[in-house]
Amino acid sequence: MGSVGMMISQTTLVCAPLMAETVEQIMTDMYKAKVQGADLVEIRLDYIKNFQPRQDLETILKKKPLPVLIVYRPKWEGGQYEGDEHTRLETLHMAKELGADYIDFELKVASNLRKELKMNCHSGSKVIVSCYVNGVTPSEEDLNNLVMSMQSTGADIIKLVINATNITEISRIFHLLSHCQVPLIAYSIGERGLISQILCPKFGGFLVYGSMEGNSVPGLATLENLRQAYKVENIDEDTKVFGLISKPVGHSKGPLLHNPTFRRVKYNAIYVPMFVDDLKDFFSVYSSPEFEFAGFSVGFPYKEAVVEFCDEVHPLAKEIGAVNTMIRRPSDGKWVGYNTDCEASITAIEDALKHRGCTNGETSFNSPLAGKQFVLAGAGGAGRALAVGAKSRGARVVIFDIDFERAKTLAHVVSGEARPFEEVFNFHPEKGAILANATPLGMHPNTDRIPVAEVTLQDYQLVFDSVYTPRKTRLLKDAEAAGAIIVSGVEMFLRQAIGQLKLFTGKEAPEEFMRDIILAKF
């Protein structure tokens, strides 16, 4: 936040939280964390079974392969420890004496230990004073007052944790990070809080947490992704922010593709998943230039609704009635909406047909889709893009949707036919028809569902699925077994991302580089 930031800290550290129940497992996890890219580890003593303070701390601290942050969290602050408070504090002081790099004291006790902490501070230890705000996220003013109280303890570093119920509340964290006069760790837990972790280097945060491989934590990226996909060490106050607006958002592979591509074209930007509950709330906060959010991908279920938050809409997106890409135009700061889904999906289908030698000869449309029956399941944002694209190639569109009125509205736009969704299971298409799934059916984790009756798949020449997690859905497996040409949503995802990258950066997309990432990561 170059425009409002007052203090940018040293390079943000990457920390792996360890909550093993044995010292042996903690030692193993410390070495794994180091290999996976952690700069330090946070060890939760309150999770260790049959904890022996001096013996266990000596084992941990004498053999630590990287810096250690010691936390001994009591039950009253959300931890596991239920014993005597005096014993707990003695253990934390012991950790300092034995050479822990960082010691965490809760604000509630740190205020009473101010002089003692300073007098007994080991030269190599830093004191972190922390506070977990349970319940409603306080206002920006109240959070500022809380931070001032924490600073008054004389802490070397302060730590503030909230539990945001809306992504807009994270903006208060960004303001704190940008203005705090001492090193600050501040974030929100949970999936809505993910951007508070990933973007904290931009706003001057002291450290970012990352989960270890095989131990995923909601709201935390993995250590591998922090280092390989996001490369948080490269994020600075000038980094432009792009992101996916969606609900849910955890399935998105966009960060794995866009972030390495930004680096490939030498563009200082970061792409993050954004769990958005309410578009109006989101844009009322994050459309402000101070956050330097430069553009968005738009996913399910917002591709249609987001149109009203665009200052301008590209003609194709306007015809479709759905936007999957938004750009803040640098010249005037206006939000412009585009649709890269349409050409991405239709050219993927056309190229698959051409590859198999399926052409219609010379036609006015010069497309293998011309004259074909195009059966579409789903009339939402992705469905609208497919329908308009199919019509533009001369196909005859039949639309099924659980919202029959929505299906009829789209059918009117593309001069097609609308039918109730339940009829798709017994619908028998014309020979050589195309089936396109634009519903979430079959998406991870509900991978066993398909939008049509399996027996009807033998009647389609080609089956396309907009779902790309998993890469080959059950619909595509069944269609392939029935003899149809299949096109994965991964191909559409790649092509629409190529279009987005050009809009995001103004540069030509490195298509082969992006395809190689798709093949390796998806």
C-alpha positions as CSV (number, residue, x, y, z in Angstrom):
1,M,0.0,0.0,0.0
2,G,2.5,2.5,-1.2
3,S,-0.1,5.4,-1.0
4,V,-0.9,5.0,2.7
5,G,1.8,2.9,4.1
6,M,3.9,4.6,6.8
7,M,6.2,1.8,7.9
8,I,7.3,-1.2,5.9
9,S,9.2,-3.8,7.9
10,Q,12.1,-6.0,7.0
11,T,11.5,-9.0,4.7
12,T,8.5,-10.9,5.9
13,L,9.4,-14.3,7.5
14,V,7.6,-17.5,6.8
15,C,6.5,-19.4,9.9
16,A,5.2,-23.0,10.2
17,P,2.9,-23.7,13.2
18,L,3.7,-27.0,14.9
19,M,1.1,-28.7,17.1
20,A,2.4,-32.2,17.5
21,E,1.7,-34.2,20.7
22,T,5.2,-35.5,21.2
23,V,8.7,-33.9,21.3
24,E,9.9,-36.5,18.9
25,Q,7.3,-35.5,16.3
26,I,8.1,-31.8,16.9
27,M,11.8,-32.5,16.1
28,T,10.8,-34.3,12.9
29,D,8.4,-31.6,11.9
30,M,11.0,-28.9,12.5
31,Y,13.4,-30.4,9.9
32,K,10.5,-31.0,7.5
33,A,9.4,-27.4,7.9
34,K,12.9,-26.2,7.1
35,V,13.1,-28.3,3.9
36,Q,9.7,-27.0,2.8
37,G,10.8,-23.4,3.1
38,A,10.0,-22.1,6.7
39,D,12.2,-19.4,8.2
40,L,11.1,-20.3,11.7
41,V,8.6,-22.5,13.5
42,E,6.0,-21.8,16.1
43,I,5.9,-24.5,18.7
44,R,2.7,-25.0,20.7
45,L,3.8,-26.4,24.1
46,D,0.2,-26.8,25.2
47,Y,-0.4,-29.5,22.6
48,I,2.4,-31.8,23.9
49,K,1.2,-34.8,26.0
50,N,2.9,-35.4,29.3
51,F,5.0,-32.2,28.8
52,Q,8.2,-32.1,30.9
53,P,9.2,-28.4,30.8
54,R,13.0,-28.3,31.3
55,Q,13.7,-31.7,29.7
56,D,11.5,-31.1,26.7
57,L,12.5,-27.5,26.1
58,E,16.2,-28.5,26.3
59,T,15.6,-31.2,23.7
60,I,13.8,-28.8,21.4
61,L,16.0,-25.8,21.7
62,K,19.4,-27.4,21.7
63,K,18.7,-29.3,18.5
64,K,16.5,-26.8,16.7
65,P,17.5,-26.5,13.0
66,L,15.9,-23.1,12.6
67,P,14.6,-20.3,14.9
68,V,11.8,-21.1,17.3
69,L,8.8,-19.2,18.5
70,I,7.5,-20.7,21.8
71,V,3.7,-20.5,22.6
72,Y,2.1,-22.0,25.7
73,R,-1.5,-21.0,25.2
74,P,-4.0,-21.3,28.1
75,K,-7.6,-22.4,27.7
76,W,-8.8,-18.9,28.4
77,E,-7.1,-17.6,25.2
78,G,-8.1,-20.5,23.0
79,G,-5.3,-22.9,23.8
80,Q,-5.1,-26.3,25.4
81,Y,-3.3,-25.6,28.7
82,E,-5.5,-25.9,31.8
83,G,-2.9,-26.0,34.6
84,D,-1.5,-23.6,37.1
85,E,-0.9,-20.1,35.6
86,H,2.3,-19.6,37.6
87,T,3.8,-22.8,36.3
88,R,2.9,-21.8,32.7
89,L,4.6,-18.4,33.0
90,E,7.7,-20.0,34.6
91,T,7.9,-22.3,31.7
92,L,7.9,-19.4,29.2
93,H,10.6,-17.7,31.2
94,M,12.6,-20.9,31.1
95,A,12.2,-21.1,27.4
96,K,13.8,-17.6,27.2
97,E,16.7,-18.7,29.4
98,L,17.3,-21.8,27.3
99,G,17.6,-19.7,24.1
100,A,14.2,-19.6,22.4
101,D,14.3,-17.0,19.6
102,Y,10.8,-15.7,20.3
103,I,8.4,-16.0,23.3
104,D,4.7,-15.3,23.1
105,F,2.9,-13.7,26.1
106,E,-0.8,-12.9,26.0
107,L,-1.7,-9.3,26.5
108,K,-3.7,-10.1,29.6
109,V,-0.5,-11.3,31.4
110,A,2.1,-9.2,29.6
111,S,0.7,-5.9,31.1
112,N,1.5,-7.2,34.6
113,L,5.0,-8.5,33.6
114,R,6.2,-5.4,31.8
115,K,9.3,-4.8,34.1
116,E,10.1,-8.4,34.6
117,L,10.1,-9.1,30.8
118,K,12.6,-6.3,30.2
119,M,14.8,-7.1,33.2
120,N,15.1,-10.8,32.4
121,C,15.1,-10.6,28.6
122,H,17.7,-12.9,27.1
123,S,19.8,-11.0,24.6
124,G,18.8,-13.4,21.9
125,S,15.1,-13.6,22.7
126,K,12.4,-11.4,21.4
127,V,9.1,-11.0,23.3
128,I,5.8,-11.2,21.4
129,V,2.7,-9.8,23.1
130,S,-0.4,-11.4,21.5
131,C,-4.1,-10.9,21.6
132,Y,-6.8,-13.1,20.0
133,V,-10.1,-11.2,19.4
134,N,-13.0,-13.6,19.7
135,G,-16.4,-12.7,18.3
136,V,-17.2,-9.6,16.3
137,T,-14.2,-7.8,14.6
138,P,-13.7,-4.5,16.3
139,S,-13.8,-1.2,14.4
140,E,-10.6,0.2,13.0
141,E,-10.5,2.7,15.8
142,D,-10.9,0.0,18.5
143,L,-8.3,-2.1,16.8
144,N,-5.9,0.8,16.8
145,N,-6.5,1.3,20.5
146,L,-5.9,-2.4,21.2
147,V,-2.6,-2.2,19.3
148,M,-1.5,0.9,21.3
149,S,-2.2,-1.1,24.5
150,M,-0.1,-3.9,23.3
151,Q,2.7,-1.5,22.3
152,S,2.7,0.0,25.8
153,T,3.8,-3.4,27.2
154,G,7.2,-2.7,25.7
155,A,7.0,-5.8,23.5
156,D,9.5,-6.3,20.7
157,I,6.7,-7.6,18.4
158,I,3.0,-7.6,18.8
159,K,0.5,-10.1,17.4
160,L,-3.2,-9.6,16.7
161,V,-5.6,-12.3,15.5
162,I,-9.2,-11.9,14.5
163,N,-11.8,-14.2,13.1
164,A,-13.3,-12.2,10.2
165,T,-16.9,-13.2,9.1
166,N,-16.5,-11.1,6.0
167,I,-13.5,-10.4,3.8
168,T,-14.1,-6.7,4.1
169,E,-13.0,-6.8,7.7
170,I,-9.5,-7.8,6.6
171,S,-9.0,-4.2,5.3
172,R,-8.7,-3.1,9.0
173,I,-5.7,-5.5,9.3
174,F,-4.1,-4.0,6.3
175,H,-4.4,-0.5,7.8
176,L,-2.9,-1.7,11.0
177,L,0.1,-3.4,9.3
178,S,0.8,-0.2,7.3
179,H,0.7,2.2,10.2
180,C,2.1,0.2,13.2
181,Q,5.3,1.6,14.6
182,V,6.6,-1.7,15.9
183,P,6.8,-5.1,14.1
184,L,3.3,-6.5,13.8
185,I,1.8,-9.9,13.1
186,A,-1.8,-9.4,12.3
187,Y,-4.2,-11.7,10.4
188,S,-7.6,-13.4,10.4
189,I,-8.1,-17.1,10.7
190,G,-10.3,-19.2,8.4
191,E,-10.8,-19.3,4.6
192,R,-12.0,-15.7,4.5
193,G,-8.8,-14.6,6.1
194,L,-6.4,-16.1,3.6
195,I,-5.6,-12.8,1.9
196,S,-4.5,-11.4,5.3
197,Q,-1.7,-14.0,5.3
198,I,-0.6,-13.8,1.7
199,L,-0.7,-10.1,1.3
200,C,0.9,-9.2,4.7
201,P,4.3,-8.7,3.1
202,K,2.9,-5.9,0.9
203,F,1.6,-4.1,3.9
204,G,4.7,-4.7,6.1
205,G,3.7,-7.7,8.3
206,F,6.4,-9.3,10.4
207,L,5.6,-12.9,9.4
208,V,3.2,-15.1,7.4
209,Y,2.1,-18.5,8.5
210,G,2.2,-21.5,6.2
211,S,1.0,-25.1,6.7
212,M,3.2,-28.1,6.2
213,E,2.6,-30.6,3.4
214,G,-0.2,-33.0,4.4
215,N,-1.4,-30.9,7.3
216,S,-3.7,-28.3,5.6
217,V,-5.1,-25.5,7.8
218,P,-8.1,-23.4,6.6
219,G,-6.9,-19.9,5.9
220,L,-3.3,-20.9,5.4
221,A,-1.4,-21.5,2.2
222,T,1.0,-24.3,2.3
223,L,4.7,-23.6,2.8
224,E,5.3,-24.9,-0.7
225,N,2.8,-22.5,-2.3
226,L,4.1,-19.5,-0.3
227,R,7.6,-20.2,-1.7
228,Q,6.8,-21.6,-5.1
229,A,3.5,-20.1,-6.3
230,Y,3.2,-16.9,-4.4
231,K,7.0,-16.3,-3.7
232,V,6.1,-14.1,-0.8
233,E,9.7,-13.0,-0.5
234,N,9.2,-11.0,-3.7
235,I,6.1,-9.1,-2.6
236,D,6.7,-5.5,-1.7
237,E,4.6,-2.3,-1.3
238,D,4.5,-1.7,-5.1
239,T,3.1,-5.2,-5.9
240,K,-0.2,-4.9,-7.7
241,V,-3.0,-7.2,-6.4
242,F,-5.2,-9.3,-8.6
243,G,-7.5,-12.0,-7.3
244,L,-10.4,-14.4,-7.8
245,I,-13.8,-13.3,-6.5
246,S,-15.7,-16.5,-5.7
247,K,-17.7,-18.5,-3.2
248,P,-16.3,-21.1,-2.5
249,V,-12.7,-20.3,-3.6
250,G,-10.6,-23.1,-2.1
251,H,-10.7,-25.2,-5.2
252,S,-9.2,-22.5,-7.4
253,K,-5.9,-23.3,-9.2
254,G,-5.6,-19.7,-10.5
255,P,-2.8,-18.7,-8.1
256,L,-0.7,-21.7,-9.3
257,L,-1.0,-20.4,-12.9
258,H,-1.1,-16.6,-12.7
259,N,1.6,-16.0,-10.2
260,P,4.4,-17.8,-12.0
261,T,3.2,-16.2,-15.2
262,F,3.4,-12.7,-13.7
263,R,7.0,-13.4,-12.9
264,R,7.7,-14.9,-16.3
265,V,6.6,-11.6,-18.0
266,K,8.4,-9.6,-15.3
267,Y,5.3,-8.0,-13.9
268,N,5.2,-7.1,-10.2
269,A,1.9,-8.5,-9.2
270,I,0.3,-11.1,-7.0
271,Y,-2.9,-13.2,-7.6
272,V,-4.9,-14.4,-4.6
273,P,-8.1,-16.2,-3.9
274,M,-10.8,-14.0,-2.3
275,F,-13.8,-15.7,-0.5
276,V,-16.5,-13.1,-1.1
277,D,-19.9,-13.3,0.7
278,D,-21.4,-10.1,-0.6
279,L,-20.4,-8.2,-3.8
280,K,-21.7,-4.8,-2.6
281,D,-19.8,-5.0,0.6
282,F,-16.7,-6.1,-1.2
283,F,-16.6,-3.4,-3.8
284,S,-17.6,-0.7,-1.2
285,V,-14.2,-1.4,0.5
286,Y,-11.8,-2.8,-2.0
287,S,-12.6,-0.7,-5.0
288,S,-10.7,2.1,-3.2
289,P,-7.4,2.9,-5.0
290,E,-5.5,2.8,-1.6
291,F,-5.5,-1.0,-1.7
292,E,-4.1,-1.1,-5.2
293,F,-6.3,-3.9,-6.3
294,A,-5.8,-3.8,-10.0
295,G,-8.1,-6.5,-11.3
296,F,-10.2,-9.6,-10.6
297,S,-11.2,-12.9,-12.1
298,V,-14.8,-13.6,-11.3
299,G,-16.0,-17.1,-10.5
300,F,-19.1,-18.9,-9.3
301,P,-21.7,-17.6,-8.5
302,Y,-20.9,-14.0,-9.3
303,K,-20.3,-13.7,-13.1
304,E,-23.7,-12.3,-13.8
305,A,-24.2,-10.2,-10.6
306,V,-20.8,-8.5,-10.9
307,V,-21.9,-6.7,-14.1
308,E,-23.6,-4.0,-12.0
309,F,-20.3,-3.2,-10.3
310,C,-18.5,-2.4,-13.6
311,D,-18.3,1.2,-14.8
312,E,-18.0,-0.1,-18.3
313,V,-18.7,-3.5,-19.9
314,H,-17.0,-4.8,-23.1
315,P,-19.6,-5.4,-25.9
316,L,-19.1,-9.2,-25.9
317,A,-19.5,-9.4,-22.1
318,K,-22.6,-7.2,-22.4
319,E,-24.1,-9.5,-25.0
320,I,-23.4,-12.5,-22.8
321,G,-24.6,-10.8,-19.6
322,A,-21.7,-12.1,-17.6
323,V,-18.2,-10.9,-16.7
324,N,-15.4,-13.1,-15.7
325,T,-12.6,-10.5,-15.7
326,M,-12.5,-7.0,-14.3
327,I,-9.7,-4.5,-14.8
328,R,-9.1,-1.1,-13.1
329,R,-8.2,1.1,-16.1
330,P,-5.0,3.0,-15.1
331,S,-5.9,6.2,-16.9
332,D,-9.1,6.9,-14.9
333,G,-9.5,4.2,-12.3
334,K,-12.7,2.9,-13.8
335,W,-13.6,-0.8,-13.5
336,V,-14.1,-2.4,-17.0
337,G,-15.7,-5.8,-17.3
338,Y,-14.7,-8.4,-19.9
339,N,-15.6,-12.0,-20.7
340,T,-12.8,-14.4,-21.7
341,D,-14.8,-17.5,-21.0
342,C,-16.7,-17.4,-24.3
343,E,-13.9,-17.7,-26.8
344,A,-11.9,-19.9,-24.5
345,S,-14.7,-22.6,-24.3
346,I,-15.8,-22.4,-27.9
347,T,-12.4,-22.5,-29.4
348,A,-11.5,-25.5,-27.2
349,I,-14.5,-27.3,-28.5
350,E,-13.9,-26.3,-32.1
351,D,-10.2,-27.3,-32.0
352,A,-11.1,-30.7,-30.5
353,L,-13.6,-31.3,-33.4
354,K,-11.1,-30.2,-36.0
355,H,-8.3,-32.4,-34.5
356,R,-10.6,-35.4,-35.0
357,G,-11.4,-34.3,-38.6
358,C,-14.9,-33.3,-37.8
359,T,-15.7,-30.3,-40.0
360,N,-18.7,-29.1,-41.9
361,G,-16.9,-28.1,-45.0
362,E,-17.4,-24.6,-46.4
363,T,-20.0,-22.8,-44.4
364,S,-20.8,-19.1,-43.8
365,F,-19.7,-19.7,-40.2
366,N,-16.6,-21.7,-41.1
367,S,-16.9,-23.6,-37.8
368,P,-17.4,-27.3,-37.1
369,L,-20.2,-26.2,-34.7
370,A,-22.3,-24.7,-37.5
371,G,-25.7,-26.3,-37.8
372,K,-25.1,-28.6,-34.9
373,Q,-27.4,-29.1,-31.9
374,F,-25.7,-27.7,-28.8
375,V,-27.1,-29.1,-25.6
376,L,-26.3,-26.9,-22.6
377,A,-26.7,-27.8,-18.9
378,G,-26.6,-24.7,-16.8
379,A,-27.6,-21.1,-17.7
380,G,-25.4,-19.2,-15.2
381,G,-22.4,-17.1,-16.1
382,A,-20.4,-19.9,-17.7
383,G,-23.5,-21.2,-19.5
384,R,-24.3,-17.8,-20.9
385,A,-20.7,-17.6,-22.4
386,L,-21.1,-21.0,-23.9
387,A,-24.5,-20.3,-25.4
388,V,-23.6,-17.0,-26.9
389,G,-20.4,-18.5,-28.3
390,A,-22.2,-21.5,-29.8
391,K,-24.8,-19.2,-31.4
392,S,-22.0,-17.0,-32.9
393,R,-20.7,-20.2,-34.6
394,G,-24.1,-21.1,-36.1
395,A,-25.1,-23.8,-33.6
396,R,-28.7,-24.5,-32.4
397,V,-28.8,-24.2,-28.7
398,V,-31.0,-26.2,-26.3
399,I,-30.7,-25.0,-22.7
400,F,-31.5,-26.9,-19.5
401,D,-31.4,-25.1,-16.1
402,I,-32.9,-25.7,-12.6
403,D,-34.2,-22.2,-12.9
404,F,-36.5,-22.5,-15.9
405,E,-37.1,-18.8,-16.2
406,R,-33.3,-18.2,-16.4
407,A,-33.1,-20.8,-19.1
408,K,-35.9,-19.1,-21.1
409,T,-34.2,-15.7,-20.7
410,L,-30.9,-17.1,-22.1
411,A,-32.8,-19.0,-24.9
412,H,-34.3,-15.7,-26.0
413,V,-30.9,-14.1,-26.2
414,V,-29.5,-16.9,-28.4
415,S,-32.7,-17.7,-30.3
416,G,-32.6,-21.1,-28.8
417,E,-34.8,-23.5,-26.9
418,A,-35.3,-23.8,-23.1
419,R,-36.4,-26.9,-21.3
420,P,-36.8,-27.8,-17.6
421,F,-33.7,-29.2,-16.1
422,E,-35.3,-32.6,-15.1
423,E,-35.9,-33.3,-18.8
424,V,-32.2,-33.4,-19.6
425,F,-31.9,-36.9,-18.0
426,N,-34.2,-38.4,-20.7
427,F,-33.3,-36.1,-23.5
428,H,-32.1,-37.8,-26.7
429,P,-30.1,-35.4,-28.9
430,E,-29.7,-35.4,-32.6
431,K,-26.9,-37.4,-34.1
432,G,-23.6,-35.5,-33.8
433,A,-24.8,-33.1,-31.1
434,I,-22.6,-31.4,-28.6
435,L,-23.1,-31.5,-24.8
436,A,-21.7,-28.8,-22.6
437,N,-21.9,-28.9,-18.8
438,A,-21.9,-25.5,-17.2
439,T,-23.1,-26.6,-13.8
440,P,-21.0,-27.3,-10.7
441,L,-22.1,-31.0,-10.8
442,G,-19.0,-33.2,-10.6
443,M,-16.8,-30.6,-9.0
444,H,-14.6,-31.7,-6.1
445,P,-15.5,-33.0,-3.6
446,N,-18.9,-34.2,-5.1
447,T,-17.2,-35.9,-8.0
448,D,-19.6,-38.8,-8.5
449,R,-22.4,-36.7,-10.1
450,I,-23.1,-36.0,-13.8
451,P,-25.8,-33.7,-15.2
452,V,-27.3,-36.2,-17.7
453,A,-28.3,-39.9,-17.8
454,E,-25.3,-42.0,-18.6
455,V,-27.1,-44.0,-21.3
456,T,-27.6,-40.8,-23.3
457,L,-23.9,-40.0,-23.6
458,Q,-23.5,-42.4,-26.6
459,D,-25.6,-40.0,-28.6
460,Y,-23.2,-37.1,-28.4
461,Q,-20.3,-36.5,-30.7
462,L,-18.5,-34.3,-28.2
463,V,-18.9,-33.7,-24.5
464,F,-17.4,-30.6,-22.8
465,D,-17.3,-30.1,-19.0
466,S,-16.5,-26.6,-17.6
467,V,-15.6,-28.2,-14.2
468,Y,-11.8,-28.6,-14.0
469,T,-11.3,-30.1,-10.5
470,P,-10.9,-33.0,-11.0
471,R,-9.2,-32.7,-14.4
472,K,-11.1,-35.6,-15.9
473,T,-14.5,-35.6,-14.3
474,R,-16.8,-38.6,-14.1
475,L,-18.9,-37.0,-16.9
476,L,-15.8,-37.0,-19.2
477,K,-14.8,-40.5,-18.2
478,D,-18.3,-41.8,-18.9
479,A,-18.5,-39.9,-22.2
480,E,-15.1,-41.2,-23.3
481,A,-16.2,-44.7,-22.5
482,A,-19.3,-44.1,-24.6
483,G,-17.2,-43.1,-27.6
484,A,-17.5,-39.3,-27.5
485,I,-14.8,-36.7,-28.0
486,I,-14.1,-35.1,-24.7
487,V,-12.9,-31.6,-23.8
488,S,-11.8,-30.9,-20.2
489,G,-12.6,-27.7,-18.4
490,V,-8.8,-27.4,-17.8
491,E,-8.5,-26.5,-21.5
492,M,-11.1,-23.7,-21.1
493,F,-9.4,-22.6,-17.9
494,L,-6.1,-22.3,-19.6
495,R,-7.5,-20.3,-22.6
496,Q,-9.5,-17.9,-20.5
497,A,-6.5,-17.4,-18.3
498,I,-4.4,-16.5,-21.3
499,G,-7.0,-13.9,-22.2
500,Q,-7.0,-12.6,-18.6
501,L,-3.2,-12.4,-18.4
502,K,-3.2,-10.0,-21.5
503,L,-5.9,-7.9,-19.9
504,F,-4.1,-7.9,-16.5
505,T,-0.7,-7.0,-17.7
506,G,-1.0,-5.5,-21.2
507,K,1.6,-8.0,-22.3
508,E,1.4,-11.0,-24.6
509,A,0.8,-14.2,-22.6
510,P,3.5,-16.9,-22.7
511,E,1.1,-19.6,-23.8
512,E,3.5,-22.6,-23.9
513,F,4.8,-21.7,-20.4
514,M,1.2,-21.5,-19.1
515,R,0.3,-24.8,-20.7
516,D,3.4,-26.5,-19.2
517,I,2.2,-25.3,-15.7
518,I,-1.3,-26.7,-16.4
519,L,0.1,-30.1,-17.4
520,A,2.3,-30.2,-14.3
521,K,-0.1,-28.8,-11.7
522,F,-3.6,-29.7,-12.7
